[in-house]
Amino acid sequence: MNAFDTCSDETLLRMTMAGDEEAFTRLYRRLRGAVCRFARQMSGSSSVAEDVTQEVFLILLRRAELYDPQRGSLSTYLMRIARNEILRRLDRDRAYVALAEEDSSPDKEPDENLIVRSDPLGNLMRDEEIESVRQAVLALPLHYREVVVLCELEEMSYGEAAALLGCPVGTVRSRLHRARALLKQRLRVYEAGEQGAARINRASCIG
């Protein structure tokens, strides 16, 4: 086992700040995957995710002294930088269309009619299900999308997500509650579309 493998992220960062290039390489290899995955899930683009990831580690090199371990782990800090980079890009080019909200209040309890009790994609192939879910997540308004990515996909705790987003835990909970309802609504629409297409295909075959 290499000596670097036993070092914590914070130790590797201190060594990086002291000029150890190998420490930075190890840190990059260790944390790059999580940052890139988060950026891809938020942006829906592999190329954007790669660009953001590179920028995140360049920022870390330039401003390593700004990291405060009292405010969370280094990986959370890097994802916070990634989030800011993604927000900047979205503000710049508005490349993604948000799902229209039925209510502007993120803390309002979802309409029970929006909640689908059964799996809306139960009859679809696995790859189609994954793509539908990915598109549904990308269609969410940004403040809902990020809590789904962090808490559902990255499996962060509410506390960790709140620290990354700079908001109370209660806000994370309420946004996630609303986001789940919106996702189920969107997936129900996808299911209806698939069923409609299947009926058209059957009719054309009969005709």
C-alpha positions in Angstrom: 0.0 0.0 0.0 1.3 3.4 -0.9 1.8 5.9 2.0 -0.5 8.3 0.3 -3.4 5.8 0.5 -3.5 6.2 4.3 -3.6 10.0 4.2 -6.8 11.8 4.8 -8.1 14.3 2.2 -7.2 17.1 4.5 -3.6 15.8 4.9 -3.2 15.5 1.2 -4.5 19.1 0.8 -1.9 20.4 3.3 0.8 18.5 1.4 -0.5 20.0 -1.8 -0.3 23.5 -0.3 3.3 22.8 0.6 4.1 22.0 -3.0 3.8 18.3 -3.1 2.5 17.5 -6.7 2.1 13.8 -6.0 -0.3 14.6 -3.1 -2.4 16.7 -5.4 -2.5 14.0 -8.0 -3.7 11.5 -5.4 -6.3 13.9 -4.1 -7.5 14.5 -7.7 -7.8 10.8 -8.4 -9.6 10.2 -5.1 -12.2 13.0 -5.4 -12.6 13.6 -9.1 -15.3 10.9 -9.6 -17.7 12.3 -7.0 -17.3 15.9 -8.3 -17.7 14.9 -12.0 -20.7 12.7 -11.2 -22.4 15.5 -9.3 -21.8 18.0 -12.1 -23.1 15.5 -14.8 -26.3 14.8 -12.8 -26.9 18.5 -12.4 -26.1 19.6 -15.9 -27.1 16.6 -18.0 -23.9 17.0 -20.0 -20.7 14.9 -19.8 -18.7 17.7 -21.5 -20.0 20.3 -19.1 -19.2 18.0 -16.2 -15.6 17.4 -17.3 -15.1 21.2 -17.8 -16.6 22.0 -14.4 -14.5 19.3 -12.7 -11.3 20.7 -14.2 -12.3 24.1 -13.1 -13.1 22.9 -9.5 -9.6 21.5 -9.0 -7.9 24.5 -10.6 -9.8 26.7 -8.1 -8.7 24.4 -5.3 -5.1 24.8 -6.3 -5.4 28.6 -6.4 -7.4 29.0 -3.2 -6.7 25.9 -1.1 -6.4 28.1 2.0 -10.1 29.0 1.8 -11.1 25.5 2.7 -12.4 25.3 6.3 -12.6 21.7 7.7 -15.0 23.0 10.4 -17.6 23.6 7.7 -17.6 20.1 6.3 -15.5 17.5 4.4 -13.2 18.4 1.5 -15.5 16.5 -1.0 -18.5 18.6 0.1 -16.4 21.8 -0.3 -15.5 20.7 -3.8 -19.1 20.0 -4.7 -20.0 23.4 -3.4 -17.5 24.9 -5.8 -18.9 22.7 -8.6 -22.5 23.9 -7.8 -21.4 27.5 -8.0 -19.7 26.8 -11.4 -22.8 25.1 -12.7 -25.1 28.0 -11.5 -22.8 30.4 -13.3 -23.0 28.5 -16.5 -26.8 28.1 -16.3 -27.1 31.8 -15.7 -24.9 32.5 -18.6 -26.5 30.5 -21.3 -29.8 29.2 -19.9 -29.3 25.9 -21.7 -31.8 23.9 -19.6 -35.6 24.3 -19.4 -37.1 24.0 -15.9 -40.3 22.1 -15.2 -43.1 24.7 -14.6 -44.0 24.8 -10.9 -47.6 24.5 -9.9 -46.9 26.5 -6.8 -44.1 29.0 -6.2 -43.7 28.1 -2.6 -41.1 25.3 -2.1 -42.3 24.6 1.4 -45.9 23.8 0.5 -47.0 20.2 1.0 -47.5 18.5 -2.4 -51.0 17.8 -3.8 -51.8 14.1 -3.0 -53.1 13.8 -6.6 -49.5 14.3 -7.8 -48.2 11.3 -5.9 -48.2 8.0 -7.8 -48.3 5.1 -5.4 -47.1 2.4 -7.9 -43.9 2.5 -9.9 -44.8 4.5 -13.1 -42.1 2.8 -15.1 -42.6 -0.8 -13.9 -43.4 -2.1 -17.5 -40.4 -0.4 -19.2 -37.0 -1.8 -19.8 -34.3 -0.8 -17.3 -32.4 1.4 -19.7 -35.6 3.3 -20.6 -36.4 3.7 -17.0 -33.0 5.2 -16.2 -33.2 7.6 -19.1 -36.7 8.7 -18.1 -35.7 9.3 -14.5 -32.6 11.3 -15.7 -34.7 13.5 -18.0 -37.2 14.0 -15.2 -34.5 15.1 -12.8 -33.0 17.5 -15.3 -36.5 19.0 -15.9 -36.9 19.9 -12.2 -36.4 23.6 -11.2 -32.8 24.0 -10.1 -33.4 24.2 -6.3 -35.4 21.0 -6.5 -33.0 19.2 -8.8 -30.0 19.8 -6.5 -31.6 18.3 -3.4 -32.6 15.2 -5.4 -29.1 14.8 -6.8 -27.5 15.3 -3.4 -29.9 13.3 -1.2 -31.2 10.7 -3.5 -28.4 10.1 -6.0 -25.4 11.0 -4.0 -27.0 9.7 -0.8 -26.0 12.7 1.3 -27.6 13.2 4.7 -30.0 16.2 5.0 -27.3 17.9 7.2 -24.6 17.4 4.6 -26.8 18.7 1.8 -27.9 21.7 3.9 -24.2 22.5 4.6 -23.4 22.3 0.9 -26.4 24.4 -0.2 -26.1 26.9 2.7 -29.7 26.5 3.9 -31.5 25.0 6.9 -32.1 21.3 7.1 -35.8 22.0 7.1 -35.6 23.7 3.7 -33.8 20.6 2.3 -36.5 18.4 3.6 -39.4 20.5 2.2 -37.7 20.9 -1.2 -37.0 17.2 -1.4 -40.6 16.4 -0.5 -41.9 18.7 -3.2 -39.3 17.4 -5.7 -40.3 13.8 -5.2 -44.0 14.7 -6.0 -42.9 16.6 -9.1 -40.8 13.7 -10.2 -43.6 11.3 -9.8 -45.9 13.6 -11.8 -43.3 13.8 -14.6 -42.7 10.1 -14.7 -46.5 9.5 -14.8 -46.5 11.7 -18.0 -43.7 9.6 -19.5 -45.6 6.4 -18.7 -48.7 7.8 -20.4 -46.7 8.7 -23.4 -45.2 5.2 -23.7 -48.6 3.6 -23.4 -50.0 5.9 -26.1 -47.1 5.0 -28.4 -47.7 1.3 -27.8 -51.4 1.6 -28.7 -50.5 3.5 -31.9 -48.0 0.8 -32.8 -50.5 -2.0 -32.2 -53.1 -0.2 -34.2 -50.8 0.3 -37.2 -49.8 -3.4 -37.1 -53.5 -4.4 -37.1 -54.3 -2.0 -39.9 
